[in-house]
């Protein structure tokens, strides 16, 4: 079984947690349920973006995306999340957060 942790910056802020709090409760429940399935290696629709970052795709709402990285049996739901409209910007932000994670 894999472990999931949420990226937290040096100011103890978690972009993914902040994003989840802003969502409608029904959407938040669907996303959280999907994250739980990750612990059982059930990724559903996902895509490797580069050697470090992958994307979970959600086919409801506005096409939500969550960016993550993996190390051993740990999935780090790092990196920010967004929807199809903000995808390019979110991927760049995910790369920045990944770099910060590796430096600290």
N, CA and C atoms as a LAMMPS dump frame, in Angstrom:
ITEM: TIMESTEP
0
ITEM: NUMBER OF ATOMS
312
ITEM: BOX BOUNDS ff ff ff
-5.0000000000000000e+02 5.0000000000000000e+02
-5.0000000000000000e+02 5.0000000000000000e+02
-5.0000000000000000e+02 5.0000000000000000e+02
ITEM: ATOMS id mol type element x y z
1 1 1 N 0.833 -1.178 0
2 1 2 C 0 0 0
3 1 3 C 0.885 1.251 0
4 2 1 N 0.477 2.221 -0.787
5 2 2 C 1.245 3.461 -0.892
6 2 3 C 0.746 4.483 0.119
7 3 1 N 1.606 5.415 0.422
8 3 2 C 1.266 6.505 1.329
9 3 3 C 1.129 7.781 0.513
10 4 1 N 0.171 8.601 0.884
11 4 2 C -0.015 9.893 0.225
12 4 3 C 0.333 10.99 1.219
13 5 1 N 1.135 11.925 0.765
14 5 2 C 1.374 13.125 1.563
15 5 3 C 1.122 14.337 0.673
16 6 1 N 0.807 15.447 1.291
17 6 2 C 0.569 16.686 0.566
18 6 3 C 1.784 17.583 0.697
19 7 1 N 2.222 18.111 -0.42
20 7 2 C 3.326 19.072 -0.418
21 7 3 C 2.977 20.233 0.508
22 8 1 N 3.934 20.628 1.32
23 8 2 C 3.808 21.792 2.189
24 8 3 C 5.072 22.622 2.032
25 9 1 N 4.915 23.917 1.824
26 9 2 C 6.094 24.765 1.634
27 9 3 C 6.71 25.151 2.98
28 10 1 N 7.757 25.945 2.924
29 10 2 C 8.491 26.31 4.146
30 10 3 C 7.659 27.16 5.1
31 11 1 N 6.592 27.766 4.604
32 11 2 C 5.68 28.541 5.448
33 11 3 C 4.522 27.69 5.963
34 12 1 N 4.656 26.379 5.78
35 12 2 C 3.653 25.412 6.222
36 12 3 C 2.32 25.572 5.492
37 13 1 N 2.374 26.037 4.258
38 13 2 C 1.185 26.169 3.42
39 13 3 C 1.166 25.029 2.416
40 14 1 N -0.025 24.52 2.14
41 14 2 C -0.197 23.442 1.18
42 14 3 C -1.133 23.907 0.067
43 15 1 N -0.595 24.161 -1.131
44 15 2 C -1.438 24.634 -2.234
45 15 3 C -2.6 23.689 -2.54
46 16 1 N -2.357 22.392 -2.457
47 16 2 C -3.424 21.441 -2.78
48 16 3 C -4.532 21.502 -1.734
49 17 1 N -4.171 21.606 -0.472
50 17 2 C -5.194 21.699 0.575
51 17 3 C -5.993 22.987 0.439
52 18 1 N -5.31 24.08 0.142
53 18 2 C -5.999 25.357 -0.059
54 18 3 C -6.975 25.256 -1.223
55 19 1 N -6.544 24.606 -2.298
56 19 2 C -7.389 24.444 -3.48
57 19 3 C -8.599 23.58 -3.16
58 20 1 N -8.38 22.47 -2.464
59 20 2 C -9.483 21.567 -2.126
60 20 3 C -10.546 22.268 -1.274
61 21 1 N -10.118 23.114 -0.358
62 21 2 C -11.058 23.823 0.523
63 21 3 C -12.003 24.731 -0.257
64 22 1 N -11.56 25.215 -1.399
65 22 2 C -12.36 26.147 -2.194
66 22 3 C -13.421 25.439 -3.04
67 23 1 N -13.297 24.135 -3.2
68 23 2 C -14.206 23.391 -4.064
69 23 3 C -15.541 23.118 -3.383
70 24 1 N -16.553 22.92 -4.204
71 24 2 C -17.845 22.466 -3.723
72 24 3 C -17.66 21.13 -2.996
73 25 1 N -18.415 20.909 -1.941
74 25 2 C -18.249 19.707 -1.121
75 25 3 C -18.373 18.416 -1.935
76 26 1 N -19.331 18.335 -2.854
77 26 2 C -19.517 17.105 -3.637
78 26 3 C -18.308 16.829 -4.534
79 27 1 N -17.716 17.861 -5.095
80 27 2 C -16.511 17.708 -5.918
81 27 3 C -15.338 17.296 -5.038
82 28 1 N -15.211 17.934 -3.89
83 28 2 C -14.126 17.608 -2.954
84 28 3 C -14.192 16.135 -2.531
85 29 1 N -15.399 15.618 -2.294
86 29 2 C -15.564 14.213 -1.909
87 29 3 C -15.116 13.295 -3.041
88 30 1 N -15.488 13.611 -4.272
89 30 2 C -15.078 12.787 -5.419
90 30 3 C -13.557 12.775 -5.574
91 31 1 N -12.944 13.926 -5.441
92 31 2 C -11.491 14.019 -5.601
93 31 3 C -10.785 13.284 -4.466
94 32 1 N -11.249 13.475 -3.251
95 32 2 C -10.638 12.801 -2.102
96 32 3 C -10.757 11.291 -2.227
97 33 1 N -11.898 10.826 -2.69
98 33 2 C -12.102 9.391 -2.903
99 33 3 C -11.102 8.838 -3.912
100 34 1 N -10.873 9.582 -4.953
101 34 2 C -9.898 9.164 -5.969
102 34 3 C -8.492 9.128 -5.391
103 35 1 N -8.154 10.081 -4.555
104 35 2 C -6.833 10.1 -3.935
105 35 3 C -6.641 8.883 -3.031
106 36 1 N -7.69 8.476 -2.343
107 36 2 C -7.609 7.277 -1.5
108 36 3 C -7.317 6.05 -2.358
109 37 1 N -7.927 5.965 -3.533
110 37 2 C -7.686 4.812 -4.425
111 37 3 C -6.237 4.745 -4.905
112 38 1 N -5.553 5.884 -4.929
113 38 2 C -4.14 5.874 -5.313
114 38 3 C -3.32 4.992 -4.377
115 39 1 N -3.698 4.948 -3.109
116 39 2 C -2.936 4.149 -2.139
117 39 3 C -2.971 2.671 -2.485
118 40 1 N -3.958 2.269 -3.278
119 40 2 C -4.12 0.873 -3.691
120 40 3 C -3.649 0.652 -5.123
121 41 1 N -2.856 1.562 -5.633
122 41 2 C -2.344 1.495 -7.008
123 41 3 C -3.436 1.609 -8.066
124 42 1 N -4.556 2.173 -7.72
125 42 2 C -5.641 2.384 -8.668
126 42 3 C -5.63 3.859 -9.068
127 43 1 N -4.866 4.155 -10.111
128 43 2 C -4.655 5.543 -10.519
129 43 3 C -5.783 6.093 -11.386
130 44 1 N -6.49 5.231 -12.069
131 44 2 C -7.482 5.735 -12.998
132 44 3 C -6.792 6.482 -14.126
133 45 1 N -7.482 7.454 -14.695
134 45 2 C -6.905 8.201 -15.816
135 45 3 C -5.794 9.121 -15.311
136 46 1 N -4.605 8.858 -15.806
137 46 2 C -3.446 9.665 -15.419
138 46 3 C -2.45 9.679 -16.566
139 47 1 N -1.485 10.574 -16.466
140 47 2 C -0.516 10.738 -17.551
141 47 3 C 0.801 11.222 -16.957
142 48 1 N 1.894 10.617 -17.385
143 48 2 C 3.223 11.071 -16.976
144 48 3 C 3.587 12.269 -17.855
145 49 1 N 3.889 13.402 -17.234
146 49 2 C 4.197 14.619 -17.986
147 49 3 C 5.681 14.747 -18.288
148 50 1 N 6.498 14.307 -17.355
149 50 2 C 7.942 14.256 -17.561
150 50 3 C 8.493 13.214 -16.596
151 51 1 N 9.783 13.173 -16.416
152 51 2 C 10.363 12.117 -15.583
153 51 3 C 10.019 12.267 -14.105
154 52 1 N 9.506 13.418 -13.701
155 52 2 C 9.228 13.66 -12.285
156 52 3 C 7.764 13.887 -11.943
157 53 1 N 7.009 14.416 -12.86
158 53 2 C 5.649 14.858 -12.558
159 53 3 C 4.633 14.113 -13.412
160 54 1 N 3.545 13.72 -12.743
161 54 2 C 2.421 13.081 -13.42
162 54 3 C 1.153 13.859 -13.104
163 55 1 N 0.124 13.577 -13.897
164 55 2 C -1.13 14.311 -13.792
165 55 3 C -2.274 13.321 -13.616
166 56 1 N -3.124 13.559 -12.637
167 56 2 C -4.379 12.824 -12.501
168 56 3 C -5.45 13.64 -13.199
169 57 1 N -6.242 12.983 -14.023
170 57 2 C -7.309 13.684 -14.731
171 57 3 C -8.651 13.274 -14.139
172 58 1 N -9.526 14.244 -14.004
173 58 2 C -10.87 14.003 -13.498
174 58 3 C -11.86 14.422 -14.574
175 59 1 N -12.781 13.534 -14.906
176 59 2 C -13.727 13.802 -15.983
177 59 3 C -15.073 14.272 -15.445
178 60 1 N -15.039 15.215 -14.559
179 60 2 C -16.252 15.851 -14.067
180 60 3 C -15.9 17.296 -13.739
181 61 1 N -16.92 18.067 -13.476
182 61 2 C -16.665 19.485 -13.198
183 61 3 C -16.029 20.133 -14.413
184 62 1 N -15.013 20.914 -14.176
185 62 2 C -14.366 21.618 -15.289
186 62 3 C -13.091 20.92 -15.756
187 63 1 N -13.029 19.594 -15.584
188 63 2 C -11.854 18.846 -16.036
189 63 3 C -10.68 19.04 -15.105
190 64 1 N -10.898 18.812 -13.838
191 64 2 C -9.856 19.036 -12.83
192 64 3 C -8.61 18.208 -13.086
193 65 1 N -7.482 18.734 -12.651
194 65 2 C -6.184 18.061 -12.749
195 65 3 C -5.474 18.206 -11.407
196 66 1 N -4.77 17.152 -11.014
197 66 2 C -3.91 17.208 -9.833
198 66 3 C -2.552 16.684 -10.254
199 67 1 N -1.519 17.368 -9.84
200 67 2 C -0.155 17.016 -10.221
201 67 3 C 0.562 16.411 -9.026
202 68 1 N 1.311 15.358 -9.302
203 68 2 C 1.964 14.628 -8.215
204 68 3 C 3.298 14.071 -8.669
205 69 1 N 4.065 13.631 -7.702
206 69 2 C 5.319 12.942 -7.953
207 69 3 C 5.353 11.724 -7.043
208 70 1 N 6.221 10.787 -7.346
209 70 2 C 6.33 9.579 -6.531
210 70 3 C 7.776 9.307 -6.175
211 71 1 N 7.959 8.783 -4.987
212 71 2 C 9.271 8.345 -4.541
213 71 3 C 9.043 7.111 -3.689
214 72 1 N 9.602 6 -4.128
215 72 2 C 9.383 4.717 -3.468
216 72 3 C 7.877 4.455 -3.387
217 73 1 N 7.349 4.216 -2.215
218 73 2 C 5.914 3.97 -2.069
219 73 3 C 5.164 5.188 -1.547
220 74 1 N 5.714 6.351 -1.817
221 74 2 C 5.075 7.583 -1.365
222 74 3 C 4.649 8.401 -2.581
223 75 1 N 3.391 8.785 -2.584
224 75 2 C 2.859 9.679 -3.609
225 75 3 C 2.753 11.054 -2.969
226 76 1 N 3.404 12.018 -3.563
227 76 2 C 3.364 13.373 -3.02
228 76 3 C 2.415 14.2 -3.881
229 77 1 N 1.252 14.469 -3.35
230 77 2 C 0.258 15.267 -4.044
231 77 3 C 0.668 16.687 -3.781
232 78 1 N 1.447 17.079 -4.649
233 78 2 C 2.206 18.238 -4.454
234 78 3 C 1.354 19.37 -4.782
235 79 1 N 1.403 19.057 -5.819
236 79 2 C 1.892 20.128 -6.591
237 79 3 C 0.744 20.942 -6.968
238 80 1 N -0.142 21.335 -6.632
239 80 2 C -1.131 22.219 -7.15
240 80 3 C -2.134 21.456 -7.967
241 81 1 N -3.194 22.092 -8.196
242 81 2 C -4.27 21.458 -8.941
243 81 3 C -5.021 22.554 -9.667
244 82 1 N -5.747 22.156 -10.657
245 82 2 C -6.478 23.15 -11.41
246 82 3 C -7.438 22.479 -12.358
247 83 1 N -7.787 23.156 -13.413
248 83 2 C -8.671 22.578 -14.41
249 83 3 C -8.061 22.775 -15.792
250 84 1 N -8.779 22.332 -16.796
251 84 2 C -8.261 22.353 -18.161
252 84 3 C -7.858 23.768 -18.595
253 85 1 N -8.613 24.77 -18.153
254 85 2 C -8.331 26.151 -18.568
255 85 3 C -6.981 26.649 -18.062
256 86 1 N -6.574 26.178 -16.894
257 86 2 C -5.334 26.671 -16.281
258 86 3 C -4.202 25.655 -16.365
259 87 1 N -4.377 24.631 -17.184
260 87 2 C -3.447 23.503 -17.224
261 87 3 C -1.989 23.903 -17.462
262 88 1 N -1.715 24.703 -18.459
263 88 2 C -0.325 25.073 -18.766
264 88 3 C 0.329 25.798 -17.598
265 89 1 N -0.386 26.748 -17.029
266 89 2 C 0.119 27.5 -15.882
267 89 3 C 0.309 26.574 -14.674
268 90 1 N -0.622 25.656 -14.477
269 90 2 C -0.539 24.729 -13.34
270 90 3 C 0.646 23.779 -13.467
271 91 1 N 0.927 23.33 -14.674
272 91 2 C 2.074 22.438 -14.884
273 91 3 C 3.371 23.172 -14.547
274 92 1 N 3.483 24.415 -14.966
275 92 2 C 4.682 25.197 -14.631
276 92 3 C 4.808 25.382 -13.122
277 93 1 N 3.69 25.654 -12.466
278 93 2 C 3.701 25.801 -11.008
279 93 3 C 4.1 24.479 -10.348
280 94 1 N 3.594 23.368 -10.87
281 94 2 C 3.944 22.053 -10.331
282 94 3 C 5.445 21.806 -10.441
283 95 1 N 6.029 22.209 -11.544
284 95 2 C 7.478 22.047 -11.718
285 95 3 C 8.251 22.883 -10.701
286 96 1 N 7.781 24.098 -10.446
287 96 2 C 8.427 24.95 -9.436
288 96 3 C 8.343 24.314 -8.052
289 97 1 N 7.182 23.79 -7.712
290 97 2 C 6.996 23.178 -6.401
291 97 3 C 7.816 21.901 -6.261
292 98 1 N 7.92 21.154 -7.354
293 98 2 C 8.756 19.951 -7.323
294 98 3 C 10.207 20.332 -7.035
295 99 1 N 10.675 21.366 -7.707
296 99 2 C 12.05 21.83 -7.49
297 99 3 C 12.243 22.248 -6.033
298 100 1 N 11.279 22.97 -5.488
299 100 2 C 11.346 23.377 -4.087
300 100 3 C 11.374 22.156 -3.168
301 101 1 N 10.571 21.179 -3.472
302 101 2 C 10.526 19.946 -2.679
303 101 3 C 11.879 19.25 -2.666
304 102 1 N 12.521 19.182 -3.817
305 102 2 C 13.803 18.492 -3.915
306 102 3 C 14.931 19.262 -3.228
307 103 1 N 14.79 20.585 -3.158
308 103 2 C 15.828 21.406 -2.527
309 103 3 C 15.713 21.431 -1.01
310 104 1 N 14.567 21.058 -0.485
311 104 2 C 14.356 21.122 0.978
312 104 3 C 14.178 19.776 1.594
